[in-house]
């Protein structure tokens, strides 16, 4: 299998145990099919090398745009259904989480912020270029001292006669090293607390914007992560996203990105399960295939159990989103569920491959490492536990 993992012909047969895909109309599979083609042709043959070098494949971006993946979920741009979008995110993550994260940040964070909270002029200026990849966007909420608690962020937007002066320090912004535009979340009025937080469109090339890549990651190595330092950056009044009304606006964008993580985690889990299953069928020890041992079968069935439960959660989430009744607490529930399931599946798959399981060329260790990021970014597993806990008890326990 080596560096040239082929996913053709195995995924729906071996990982769709309850036949969920059989109920998905062809029209809702087309986007995912295009994503899969890109992954198989343009990513998988070289993914281990890219990951090893910590390099994002910039040359794939035009193909993602041509396939309609950038902005696919944005009304008026892609118009993909939640299910079609989720399945596409699953396929992207089967390649690598860095690819799904690129598409997710561009679409769910940068484009959603503009589509929902931008002025007509901002939408006109940015949405089509972002969908066609003429422009790349990023999103900066987290700060070195404020991750799980963004309400306390310290980046300030001071009103000036011509607009705003932004000063602050952002961290963990995906895509920032090659983006043209950043959605920056800043406090405009500390007395207003979380409701004083507003979003701003800041060109990465503006004087005073400094982007510093975050190096030496051992997870999500194919994704570009960066810090954004704002050294008294002057922006005009129309840099403000006028529809933003507080932290809730930023969190509304995160809901969209969290939805893609729900699906992406399943893609990673599927690949790990498939590779492990193929391996134990082929690998002979003690005179017979590993697959014939009871302990191995127990591992496989528990992996399939978690994977299938995660698929059911994701499909249900898509249905709720389609109906317009999805609550953000349900997204938290699902992110927590599918990422945790994928972590268990990937860890067991790694063990089933023995020493081979730690090789980049066997893919599993890469997904396992990436899943550490999925369990952390856009709300840690613990934060999502507390969001659901508050929902079921009416007792917020964050502070
Ligand atoms: P809280 O008082 O609960 O909420 C403040 C306001 O926001 C509303 N709200 C939401 N609205 C939409 N969607 C959600 N998911 C929402 N959650 C809360 C809420 O109703 C309220 O509205 P209003 O009108 O009453 O003002 O806020 P809190 O300060 O108590 O915090 C709650 C908590 C901890 C759940 C929240 O802060 C949280 O989700 N924390 C995790 C933050 C997080 O996910 N950070 C990661 C950011 S992503 C990033 O920067 C790096 S990844 C992106 C990349 O890869 O580039």
Boltz pocket constraint, residues with backbone or C-beta under 6 A from the ligand:
constraints:
  - pocket:
      binder: B
      contacts: [[A, 105], [A, 139], [A, 140], [A, 141], [A, 142], [A, 147], [A, 148], [A, 149], [A, 150], [A, 151], [A, 171], [A, 172], [A, 173], [A, 174], [A, 175], [A, 194], [A, 195], [A, 246], [A, 247], [A, 248], [A, 249], [A, 251], [A, 252], [A, 254], [A, 255], [A, 328], [A, 329], [A, 376], [A, 377], [A, 378], [A, 379], [A, 380], [A, 383], [A, 387], [A, 398]]
      max_distance: 6.0
